[in-house]
């Protein structure tokens, strides 16, 4: 694997701006209130983007589609029912679209765009893992991670106690599990990007910590995505037989040791999660999804407006007021047209990446096709900053690679 980069160039302000924007996603909670760093950064850049920057031809259609979402959201004032959630969701939309454009635009102004994006995600991963490990070892949680702090669960010795989990600043352990899975995807991409041994050792260490926390949180969808992620991971190391055999040997020894020492704990966590849901038909998500489709039908598939899912689910007498499904949430809030546009846009990007001869882009395609879709039916609420940041990063990597700013051999 040969990598040609502009090593003679130093990071410029756009490189650092990319990294700061990605890492800023973790900073939330009462300390910042509504004015979280990623929202401030995104809103200011959105104003700058629409006033000063000419639309880039590479994302011209996407830009106009996002402007269409903003225009639709503005028109929704004429039929919205929950003004409080509408104002919050509309302002968040502007901020996150701004952060999206910032990462994309900065990738063409930065000296090392791909490296800055991936390093930003590594720093973001480390920050999340530090807080998550602190939560697990102390049993304490951040102000924004208190949602399930009073939940009880049966421990390995049969006693009932407070559930051990990590949520960082994302509200609940499902949300953190999704964040860590997205981080895992970016670690896989960084494995292909770098040839530095110490960086690869760091990647292995971070990967192991992510696996451990995913098992402790035991979010079923994220665990499935985690296992599926081993396919693109072994694809990433497949071109270098020496790396492949050494890594397989190390991971095999480690897995045997962990299974020998902690098999009871691992099986207990999995069985406890399975026992909590005795069957798919009894899974509340089926009720939520069916209810969301009925709500969309009542709105003639035009959408109830930004932030309307909570009000609409409550009006339908559904006790959980979140769709727990990205596609249903978009359908309920923004309607069928934008839902189809979202599916088409992501599918088109995934296929183009998968068919590209560039190894890094092919891995992005595999991740989007094989691993990422399961994450869309896990969390209670989507359209969060981490998802906008993830796809901004993926799109920036794709388009930056087309400008020959770096090369990775087939």
N, C-alpha and C positions, 0 to 999 in steps of 0.2 A: 504494500500500500504506500503510494507516494503522495505526499501532500505539498503543494506549492503555495506559499502564502507570502504576503508582503511583510516580511519580518522587519524590514528596514523602517517601516512606518510605525510611529507611536500612536497610541490611542489619542483621539482628539475629543472635543467636547461632546460630539454626537455619540461616540462609543460609550462615554460615561453616562450620557443621558439615557441611552438604551438600558444600561445596567441598573441605573437608579429607578427607572420606571418599572422594570420587572420586579425588583426587590421591594418597591413601595407597596406592592399588593398586600404584603403581610401586615402592614401597619394599619390597624383598625381598632375600634373600641372607644370607650368613654373618653380616653385621653384626647382623641381627635374629634369625637362626635361625628357630625356630618362632613366635616372638612378633613377627610383622610387624605394623605399625601397623593395617592393615585388619582383621586377625584380632582384635587387642585391642579396637579400636573396636566391631567387630561383636559380639563375645562379650559385652562389657559392656552394649551396648544390647539384646541379645537377652534378657539377664536382666532388665533394666529393663522391656522391653516386656511380657514374660509376667507380671510381678509388678504393674506399675503402670498399664499402658495398656489401655484397653478396645478390643476389636477394632473397627476401622472398618468400617462397613457396606459401603463401596465395594469392599473386598477381603475380605469375610467368607469367601467360598468359597475364594479363593486362600489365605487364612490357614489355614483348616482343612485344606486340601490340603497345605500345607507342614508343618503339625503332624503330618499323616498320614505324611509322608516321615520326619520325625524319629522318630515312633513305630515305623514299619517298620524304620528303621535301628537302633533300640534292640532290637527283637525279633531282629534278625539275629545277635545274639550267640550264639544257639542253634545256628546252622549255619555261621557264618563260618569260613573256613579260614586266612586270613592275618590274624592278630590285629594285627600291626604296622600294616599298611595300613588295617585297619578302624578302629583308634583314631584314626589321623591323619585319615582321610576323614570320620569321624563328627564329630570336633571341628571340622574345617574347615567341614562342613555347618552346624553351629550358628553359627559365626562369620559365614559368608557370608549366611545367612538373617537374622542380626541386622543386618548392613550393609544388606541389602535393605530391611528394615523401617525402619531409621534414615532412609534417603533418602526413603522414601515418607511416613513420619510427619512428618519435618521439613519436607516440602514443604507441609504444611497449617499449619505453625506459622511458616514463614518469611515475611518481608515481600515478597521477590521470588523466589519458588520457581523459576519457569522460568528466569529470568536466572541464578540461582545454580547451577542444574544445568548449564546450557550453559556458563557461565564456568568452572565446575569442570572440565568436559571440555576446554575450551581450555587451561587451565593444565596439565592432564594431558597433552594433546597436545604442548605446548611442552616439557615435561619429557622426554617420550619422544624427541622429535626431537633435543633437545640431546645426549642420551646416544647415540642412534643415529648422528648425524653424527660424534661423537667416535670411535665404533667404526670407522666406515668410513674416516676419514682417518688414524687411528693404527694400525689393524689390531689393536688391543687390545680386550678384552671384559671385562665385569663378571664377578664370580665366578659369577653365575647364568646367564651367557651363554656359558660355555666349552664347551658340549656339542659344538659343531661346529668348535671352534677348530683342530683338527688336520686337518680336511677339506681336501683339495686339489682344485683345478679348473684347467682349461686357460684361460689368459688370452687376451686379444685378439691378442697377438703370438705365440701358439702355445706359450708356455712353461707349465710346470706349477708352480703355487705355491699358497700357502694361499688358501682361498676368502675373498673379500671379502663380508662380510654384517654385519648388525646384529641383535642379539637382546635388548639392554637387560637386563632382569632376568627374562625370561620363559623362559629355557632354550634356545630355538632360534629361528631366523628365521621359521618358520611362525607361531609364537605371536605374535611381534612384528608380523608382517604382519596378523594378525587384529586385534590391538589397534589398529593404525593405521587399519585399515579401519573399525572401530567409531568411532574418533575422527573419521574423514572423514564418517560419517553424521551425527554431532552437529554438525560444522561446517556441513553443509548446512542443518540445522535452525536454527542460529544466524544464517545468512544471512537467513532469513525473519524471525527475531525482531528483528533490529537494523536501524536506519536510519542508523547512524553510519558515515560514509564510511571513517574510519581503521580502524574495526573490520572493515569488509568488505575493505579492503586487506590487513589482517593475515590474514584468512581465506584470501584468494587465495595469499598467501605460504606459509601453513601447508599448504594443499592441494598446492602445487607441490612442497614438500619431501616430503610423504607420497608423491606419485606417484614422485618420484625414488628414494626408499628402497624402495618396492614393486618397482620395476624392478630395483634392485640385488639385492634378496632373491629376486626371481623366484619367488614362491610362486604357482603356477598358479591355484589357486582364488581367491586374493585379487586377482590381476590381473583375473580375470573379474568379480569383484564390483566392482573399481575401475572398469572400463569401464561396467558396468551403472549405476554410481552417477552417471554423467553425465546419465542420464535424470531422476532426482529433482532433480539440481543445476540443470538448465536449467528444470525446472518451478518451482524456487524463485525464479529470476530472471525467469520468463516474464511476470509481471504488470506489470513495469516495463520498457517497451520501450527506454528510454534506457539503463538498466543493462544490459539484455540485449545490445544492439548494441555498447556500449563493451566489455563483458566478452568477447564473442565476438571482437571485433577484437583485443583485447590477447592473448587466448589463442591466436588464430590466428597472430599475428606471433611469439609465443613458441614455438609448436609448430614453425613453419617454421624458426626459428633453431635450436632444439634438434635437429631432424631433420638440418639441414644440418651441424651441428657434431658430432653424436653418433650419427648413424644407424648407423654400423658397430658401435658399442658396444651400442646398443639391440637391433639384430638379432642380434648375437652372444649376448647374454644370453638372448634368447628361444629361439634355436636350441639353445643349450647345454641349456636346460631341457627342450626337446622331445626332443632326442637322448637325454637321460638316461632317458626313458621311451618306448620304441619303440612302445608300443601299450597300449590300455586293458586288454586281456586279460592283459598282463604286469605291470600295475601291482599292486604288493603290496597295495594297499588292497582290491582285490577279494578277495584271500585272507583278509585281516583281517576284512572284513565277513561273508564266508561263514562264517568260523570263529566270529565273534561270534553269528551266528544259530544255529549248531549248539550253542554253549554255552548260549544262552538256552533252546533246546529241551530240552537235558539238565536244566536247572533247572525245567522245566515252565513257563517264562515267569514265574516268581515272583521271579527275581533272586538273585544270589549274595551280595548285601550290599554296602555301601559299600566302595570300594577293592578289590573282588574281581577286577576285570578283569585285573590283572597276573598274579595267581595262576592264574586260569582260563585265560588264553591260554598261560601257561607249561605248565600241566597238559595242554593240548591239543597240545603240541609245536609251537606257532606261534612262530617266532623273534622276532617283534616283539610285545611284550606290551601294546600299546595299540590300541584300536579304530580310531583316526583317524576317528571318526564320532560325533557327539553322540548321535544316536538309538540307535546300537548300544551305546554305552557305558551309556546310561540303561537300555536293555533288559537288558543283562548284569548290571548292578549292582542295579537297582531293579525290574525286571520289567515286564510288558506293561501293567498297569493305570496305573502312573505314566508310562510312555512315552506312552500314549494321552492321558492328562491333560495332559502337557506339550505335545503336538502340538495338542490342542484349545484349550488356553489361549492359546498364541501365535497360532494361526490366528484365533481369535475376536477377540483384540486387534487383529490386523492388519486384519481385515475391518471392524471397527467404526471404526478410524481412517480407513481408506480411504473409507468412506462418509460420514464426517463432513464438513460444509461448511467447517470450519475448515481453512485452508491448511496450517498447521503439522501438524495431525493427519493430514491427507490425505497429506502427505509421509512421515510415519511409516509409514502403511499401505503406500505404494509401496515404501519401503525394506525393510520386513519381508516383503513379498510377492515383490519382484523381486530385491533385492540380498543380503539377509541369508542366505537358505537355503544359498547356496553355501559360506558360511563354516562350516557345520556338518560339512563333510567334509574339512577341511584339517588341523586340529591333531591331535596325537597324543593329547591328553587334554583333556577339557572339564570343566565344572562348576567352573571357576576363578572367582576373585573378579571379574575384569573382566566376565565374562558376567552375573553376578548384578548388578553395578553398572550395566551397560548397561540391563538390563530394568527394574531399579528406577527408573532415570532416565526411561525411556520411559513406564512406567506412571504415575509421578508427574506427568509432563508431561500425560498424557492426563487424569487425574483433576483436576489443578489447573485445566486449561482448562474443565472442566465446572462449576467453581465461579465462573466469570467473574472470576477474578483478573487476567485480561488478555484482550484481544481483538485478533485479527488479521483484517483484512477478507478477504472471499472473493476 
